[in-house]
Amino acid sequence: MVRRILWLTAVLGVLSWVPLALLARQREVKHSSPRMQIVPDMDKQPKFRPQRPNAVFADGRADR
């Protein structure tokens, strides 16, 4: 009985590392599509080039 509990504990211990190994592998594998961004924040925001015309502002300049 004790041997079975120890074996089960060892198997569950090894299996608990499987999700971590899969996550580590996903970070290293190269994909053709970009990664999903849950909170993109400032990664993909529109930007204004300095010294270029811009119709967003009343005076037509992008410099602020």
N, CA, C and O atoms as a GROMACS GRO file, in nm:
protein
  256
    1MET      N    1   0.082  -0.120   0.000
    1MET     CA    2   0.000   0.000   0.000
    1MET      C    3   0.087   0.127   0.000
    1MET      O    4   0.061   0.220  -0.076
    2VAL      N    5   0.189   0.128   0.085
    2VAL     CA    6   0.278   0.245   0.093
    2VAL      C    7   0.354   0.260  -0.039
    2VAL      O    8   0.376   0.372  -0.085
    3ARG      N    9   0.393   0.148  -0.098
    3ARG     CA   10   0.465   0.154  -0.225
    3ARG      C   11   0.378   0.214  -0.335
    3ARG      O   12   0.427   0.289  -0.419
    4ARG      N   13   0.250   0.181  -0.334
    4ARG     CA   14   0.157   0.234  -0.434
    4ARG      C   15   0.141   0.386  -0.416
    4ARG      O   16   0.135   0.460  -0.514
    5ILE      N   17   0.133   0.432  -0.292
    5ILE     CA   18   0.119   0.576  -0.266
    5ILE      C   19   0.245   0.650  -0.310
    5ILE      O   20   0.236   0.757  -0.370
    6LEU      N   21   0.361   0.593  -0.282
    6LEU     CA   22   0.485   0.657  -0.326
    6LEU      C   23   0.495   0.661  -0.478
    6LEU      O   24   0.537   0.762  -0.534
    7TRP      N   25   0.456   0.552  -0.543
    7TRP     CA   26   0.458   0.549  -0.689
    7TRP      C   27   0.363   0.653  -0.747
    7TRP      O   28   0.398   0.724  -0.841
    8LEU      N   29   0.242   0.661  -0.691
    8LEU     CA   30   0.143   0.758  -0.739
    8LEU      C   31   0.192   0.901  -0.717
    8LEU      O   32   0.172   0.987  -0.802
    9THR      N   33   0.254   0.925  -0.603
    9THR     CA   34   0.309   1.058  -0.576
    9THR      C   35   0.420   1.093  -0.675
    9THR      O   36   0.427   1.206  -0.723
   10ALA      N   37   0.504   0.997  -0.706
   10ALA     CA   38   0.611   1.023  -0.803
   10ALA      C   39   0.555   1.050  -0.942
   10ALA      O   40   0.602   1.141  -1.011
   11VAL      N   41   0.456   0.973  -0.983
   11VAL     CA   42   0.396   0.994  -1.116
   11VAL      C   43   0.328   1.130  -1.122
   11VAL      O   44   0.344   1.203  -1.220
   12LEU      N   45   0.253   1.166  -1.019
   12LEU     CA   46   0.187   1.297  -1.019
   12LEU      C   47   0.289   1.411  -1.013
   12LEU      O   48   0.266   1.517  -1.071
   13GLY      N   49   0.398   1.389  -0.944
   13GLY     CA   50   0.504   1.491  -0.941
   13GLY      C   51   0.564   1.515  -1.078
   13GLY      O   52   0.587   1.629  -1.118
   14VAL      N   53   0.589   1.406  -1.150
   14VAL     CA   54   0.644   1.420  -1.286
   14VAL      C   55   0.542   1.483  -1.379
   14VAL      O   56   0.577   1.569  -1.461
   15LEU      N   57   0.416   1.442  -1.368
   15LEU     CA   58   0.312   1.499  -1.454
   15LEU      C   59   0.286   1.646  -1.426
   15LEU      O   60   0.240   1.719  -1.514
   16SER      N   61   0.316   1.690  -1.305
   16SER     CA   62   0.294   1.832  -1.274
   16SER      C   63   0.391   1.922  -1.350
   16SER      O   64   0.366   2.041  -1.366
   17TRP      N   65   0.502   1.867  -1.398
   17TRP     CA   66   0.600   1.945  -1.474
   17TRP      C   67   0.567   1.953  -1.622
   17TRP      O   68   0.627   2.032  -1.695
   18VAL      N   69   0.473   1.872  -1.669
   18VAL     CA   70   0.440   1.869  -1.812
   18VAL      C   71   0.388   2.005  -1.861
   18VAL      O   72   0.435   2.052  -1.964
   19PRO      N   73   0.292   2.070  -1.793
   19PRO     CA   74   0.248   2.202  -1.842
   19PRO      C   75   0.360   2.304  -1.849
   19PRO      O   76   0.366   2.385  -1.942
   20LEU      N   77   0.450   2.302  -1.751
   20LEU     CA   78   0.562   2.397  -1.754
   20LEU      C   79   0.656   2.368  -1.871
   20LEU      O   80   0.707   2.461  -1.934
   21ALA      N   81   0.677   2.242  -1.900
   21ALA     CA   82   0.762   2.207  -2.014
   21ALA      C   83   0.697   2.249  -2.145
   21ALA      O   84   0.765   2.297  -2.236
   22LEU      N   85   0.566   2.233  -2.156
   22LEU     CA   86   0.496   2.274  -2.278
   22LEU      C   87   0.500   2.425  -2.296
   22LEU      O   88   0.518   2.474  -2.408
   23LEU      N   89   0.484   2.500  -2.187
   23LEU     CA   90   0.494   2.646  -2.196
   23LEU      C   91   0.634   2.690  -2.237
   23LEU      O   92   0.649   2.780  -2.319
   24ALA      N   93   0.734   2.628  -2.180
   24ALA     CA   94   0.872   2.661  -2.216
   24ALA      C   95   0.899   2.630  -2.363
   24ALA      O   96   0.969   2.705  -2.431
   25ARG      N   97   0.845   2.520  -2.412
   25ARG     CA   98   0.864   2.484  -2.552
   25ARG      C   99   0.796   2.585  -2.644
   25ARG      O  100   0.852   2.622  -2.747
   26GLN      N  101   0.677   2.629  -2.608
   26GLN     CA  102   0.604   2.725  -2.691
   26GLN      C  103   0.679   2.857  -2.701
   26GLN      O  104   0.670   2.925  -2.803
   27ARG      N  105   0.752   2.894  -2.598
   27ARG     CA  106   0.828   3.019  -2.604
   27ARG      C  107   0.946   3.010  -2.698
   27ARG      O  108   0.994   3.112  -2.748
   28GLU      N  109   0.995   2.891  -2.725
   28GLU     CA  110   1.113   2.873  -2.809
   28GLU      C  111   1.081   2.836  -2.953
   28GLU      O  112   1.167   2.851  -3.040
   29VAL      N  113   0.961   2.788  -2.981
   29VAL     CA  114   0.925   2.744  -3.115
   29VAL      C  115   0.895   2.867  -3.202
   29VAL      O  116   0.826   2.959  -3.158
   30LYS      N  117   0.946   2.867  -3.323
   30LYS     CA  118   0.921   2.977  -3.417
   30LYS      C  119   0.789   2.953  -3.489
   30LYS      O  120   0.764   2.844  -3.540
   31HIS      N  121   0.704   3.056  -3.494
   31HIS     CA  122   0.575   3.045  -3.560
   31HIS      C  123   0.571   3.140  -3.679
   31HIS      O  124   0.639   3.243  -3.681
   32SER      N  125   0.491   3.106  -3.778
   32SER     CA  126   0.478   3.193  -3.894
   32SER      C  127   0.381   3.308  -3.865
   32SER      O  128   0.390   3.413  -3.928
   33SER      N  129   0.290   3.290  -3.773
   33SER     CA  130   0.196   3.396  -3.737
   33SER      C  131   0.244   3.467  -3.610
   33SER      O  132   0.312   3.406  -3.528
   34PRO      N  133   0.210   3.594  -3.594
   34PRO     CA  134   0.255   3.666  -3.474
   34PRO      C  135   0.187   3.612  -3.348
   34PRO      O  136   0.080   3.551  -3.356
   35ARG      N  137   0.249   3.634  -3.235
   35ARG     CA  138   0.192   3.587  -3.109
   35ARG      C  139   0.068   3.667  -3.073
   35ARG      O  140   0.056   3.784  -3.110
   36MET      N  141  -0.023   3.604  -3.002
   36MET     CA  142  -0.144   3.671  -2.957
   36MET      C  143  -0.108   3.766  -2.843
   36MET      O  144  -0.035   3.729  -2.752
   37GLN      N  145  -0.161   3.886  -2.849
   37GLN     CA  146  -0.138   3.983  -2.744
   37GLN      C  147  -0.269   4.006  -2.670
   37GLN      O  148  -0.367   4.052  -2.729
   38ILE      N  149  -0.270   3.973  -2.543
   38ILE     CA  150  -0.392   3.989  -2.465
   38ILE      C  151  -0.416   4.137  -2.435
   38ILE      O  152  -0.529   4.185  -2.448
   39VAL      N  153  -0.312   4.208  -2.395
   39VAL     CA  154  -0.322   4.352  -2.368
   39VAL      C  155  -0.216   4.421  -2.454
   39VAL      O  156  -0.101   4.432  -2.411
   40PRO      N  157  -0.252   4.467  -2.574
   40PRO     CA  158  -0.150   4.522  -2.664
   40PRO      C  159  -0.095   4.658  -2.621
   40PRO      O  160   0.013   4.697  -2.665
   41ASP      N  161  -0.166   4.731  -2.538
   41ASP     CA  162  -0.125   4.862  -2.488
   41ASP      C  163  -0.061   4.948  -2.597
   41ASP      O  164  -0.130   4.993  -2.689
   42MET      N  165   0.068   4.971  -2.587
   42MET     CA  166   0.134   5.064  -2.679
   42MET      C  167   0.210   4.993  -2.790
   42MET      O  168   0.284   5.057  -2.864
   43ASP      N  169   0.193   4.863  -2.804
   43ASP     CA  170   0.268   4.791  -2.907
   43ASP      C  171   0.224   4.828  -3.047
   43ASP      O  172   0.307   4.841  -3.137
   44LYS      N  173   0.095   4.845  -3.067
   44LYS     CA  174   0.043   4.872  -3.201
   44LYS      C  175  -0.048   4.994  -3.198
   44LYS      O  176  -0.167   4.984  -3.225
   45GLN      N  177   0.008   5.106  -3.166
   45GLN     CA  178  -0.070   5.228  -3.167
   45GLN      C  179  -0.027   5.313  -3.286
   45GLN      O  180   0.088   5.307  -3.330
   46PRO      N  181  -0.119   5.392  -3.338
   46PRO     CA  182  -0.080   5.479  -3.450
   46PRO      C  183   0.018   5.586  -3.402
   46PRO      O  184   0.007   5.636  -3.291
   47LYS      N  185   0.113   5.618  -3.486
   47LYS     CA  186   0.207   5.722  -3.449
   47LYS      C  187   0.212   5.828  -3.559
   47LYS      O  188   0.181   5.802  -3.675
   48PHE      N  189   0.252   5.944  -3.519
   48PHE     CA  190   0.263   6.056  -3.612
   48PHE      C  191   0.411   6.084  -3.635
   48PHE      O  192   0.489   6.095  -3.540
   49ARG      N  193   0.449   6.097  -3.760
   49ARG     CA  194   0.587   6.128  -3.794
   49ARG      C  195   0.609   6.278  -3.775
   49ARG      O  196   0.525   6.358  -3.819
   50PRO      N  197   0.718   6.318  -3.713
   50PRO     CA  198   0.743   6.461  -3.695
   50PRO      C  199   0.767   6.531  -3.829
   50PRO      O  200   0.819   6.472  -3.923
   51GLN      N  201   0.729   6.654  -3.834
   51GLN     CA  202   0.745   6.739  -3.953
   51GLN      C  203   0.665   6.689  -4.072
   51GLN      O  204   0.699   6.720  -4.187
   52ARG      N  205   0.560   6.614  -4.047
   52ARG     CA  206   0.473   6.565  -4.155
   52ARG      C  207   0.334   6.621  -4.135
   52ARG      O  208   0.292   6.645  -4.022
   53PRO      N  209   0.261   6.643  -4.244
   53PRO     CA  210   0.124   6.692  -4.229
   53PRO      C  211   0.033   6.585  -4.169
   53PRO      O  212   0.052   6.465  -4.190
   54ASN      N  213  -0.066   6.632  -4.093
   54ASN     CA  214  -0.159   6.540  -4.028
   54ASN      C  215  -0.296   6.607  -4.022
   54ASN      O  216  -0.308   6.720  -3.975
   55ALA      N  217  -0.397   6.537  -4.067
   55ALA     CA  218  -0.531   6.595  -4.072
   55ALA      C  219  -0.606   6.583  -3.939
   55ALA      O  220  -0.716   6.635  -3.926
   56VAL      N  221  -0.549   6.517  -3.842
   56VAL     CA  222  -0.617   6.498  -3.715
   56VAL      C  223  -0.628   6.629  -3.638
   56VAL      O  224  -0.731   6.656  -3.575
   57PHE      N  225  -0.524   6.710  -3.643
   57PHE     CA  226  -0.521   6.835  -3.567
   57PHE      C  227  -0.567   6.952  -3.653
   57PHE      O  228  -0.557   6.948  -3.776
   58ALA      N  229  -0.617   7.053  -3.589
   58ALA     CA  230  -0.676   7.167  -3.661
   58ALA      C  231  -0.572   7.241  -3.744
   58ALA      O  232  -0.604   7.288  -3.853
   59ASP      N  233  -0.449   7.254  -3.695
   59ASP     CA  234  -0.348   7.327  -3.771
   59ASP      C  235  -0.275   7.240  -3.874
   59ASP      O  236  -0.190   7.290  -3.947
   60GLY      N  237  -0.308   7.110  -3.880
   60GLY     CA  238  -0.254   7.021  -3.981
   60GLY      C  239  -0.112   6.973  -3.955
   60GLY      O  240  -0.052   6.912  -4.043
   61ARG      N  241  -0.058   6.998  -3.835
   61ARG     CA  242   0.079   6.954  -3.804
   61ARG      C  243   0.075   6.837  -3.707
   61ARG      O  244  -0.014   6.828  -3.622
   62ALA      N  245   0.173   6.748  -3.719
   62ALA     CA  246   0.181   6.636  -3.628
   62ALA      C  247   0.269   6.664  -3.506
   62ALA      O  248   0.264   6.590  -3.408
   63ASP      N  249   0.347   6.771  -3.511
   63ASP     CA  250   0.435   6.804  -3.399
   63ASP      C  251   0.354   6.854  -3.280
   63ASP      O  252   0.271   6.944  -3.293
   64ARG      N  253   0.379   6.796  -3.167
   64ARG     CA  254   0.312   6.839  -3.042
   64ARG      C  255   0.411   6.844  -2.932
   64ARG      O  256   0.376   6.878  -2.819
   0.00000   0.00000   0.00000
